[in-house]
């Protein structure tokens, strides 16, 4: 999820060959709620990792992750 617009995320996804849409948080409310930003005026989000269980509860929250390795790390834990 990023603070970028849908058009910016679509261009980013196309550039890197993602075959799925990226989630947008243009009003930054989700980022603030999950601790990725300190306020609604934040220029960008911190790279955090969150795993949400099927019941909607947060199972894991990491305050700093490497976006390249985090997905594999999480899959390895599951």
C-alpha positions as CSV (number, residue, x, y, z in Angstrom):
1,X,0.0,0.0,0.0
2,X,1.3,3.5,-0.8
3,X,0.2,7.1,-0.6
4,X,0.5,7.3,-4.4
5,X,-2.5,7.8,-6.7
6,X,-4.1,4.9,-8.5
7,X,-2.5,6.1,-11.8
8,X,0.9,6.3,-10.2
9,X,0.6,2.8,-8.7
10,X,-0.6,1.4,-12.1
11,X,2.4,2.9,-13.8
12,X,4.7,1.5,-11.1
13,X,3.1,-1.9,-11.4
14,X,3.4,-1.9,-15.2
15,X,7.1,-0.8,-15.0
16,X,8.0,-3.7,-12.7
17,X,5.7,-6.3,-14.3
18,X,3.3,-6.8,-11.3
19,X,0.3,-8.7,-12.4
20,X,-1.9,-7.4,-9.6
21,X,-3.2,-3.9,-8.6
22,X,-1.4,-2.0,-5.8
23,X,-3.5,-0.6,-3.0
24,X,-3.7,3.2,-2.6
25,X,-4.0,5.2,0.6
26,X,-4.1,8.7,-0.8
27,X,-5.7,10.2,2.3
28,X,-3.1,8.4,4.5
29,X,-5.6,7.2,7.1
30,X,-4.6,3.6,6.8
31,X,-0.9,4.5,7.0
32,X,-1.5,6.5,10.2
33,X,-3.7,3.7,11.7
34,X,-1.1,1.1,11.1
35,X,1.9,3.2,12.2
36,X,3.4,3.7,8.8
37,X,3.1,7.5,9.1
38,X,3.0,9.9,12.0
39,X,0.3,12.1,10.5
40,X,-2.0,12.8,7.6
41,X,0.5,15.3,6.2
42,X,3.3,12.7,5.9
43,X,5.1,12.9,2.5
44,X,5.7,9.1,2.4
45,X,5.0,6.0,4.4
46,X,7.7,4.0,6.3
47,X,8.2,0.5,5.1
48,X,6.5,-1.6,7.7
49,X,5.2,-5.1,7.5
50,X,1.8,-6.2,8.8
51,X,0.3,-9.7,8.7
52,X,-3.5,-9.7,9.3
53,X,-5.1,-13.0,10.2
54,X,-8.4,-14.3,8.8
55,X,-10.2,-12.9,11.8
56,X,-9.0,-9.4,10.9
57,X,-6.6,-9.2,13.9
58,X,-3.0,-8.2,13.4
59,X,-0.7,-11.2,13.9
60,X,2.6,-9.6,13.2
61,X,3.7,-6.0,13.0
62,X,7.3,-5.1,12.0
63,X,8.4,-1.5,12.3
64,X,10.9,-1.7,9.5
65,X,11.1,-4.2,6.7
66,X,13.0,-4.7,3.4
67,X,10.3,-4.7,0.7
68,X,12.3,-7.1,-1.4
69,X,12.7,-9.8,1.2
70,X,9.6,-9.3,3.5
71,X,7.1,-11.3,1.4
72,X,9.4,-14.4,1.3
73,X,10.1,-14.0,5.0
74,X,6.4,-14.0,5.8
75,X,5.6,-16.9,3.6
76,X,8.5,-18.9,5.3
77,X,6.9,-18.2,8.7
78,X,3.5,-19.4,7.6
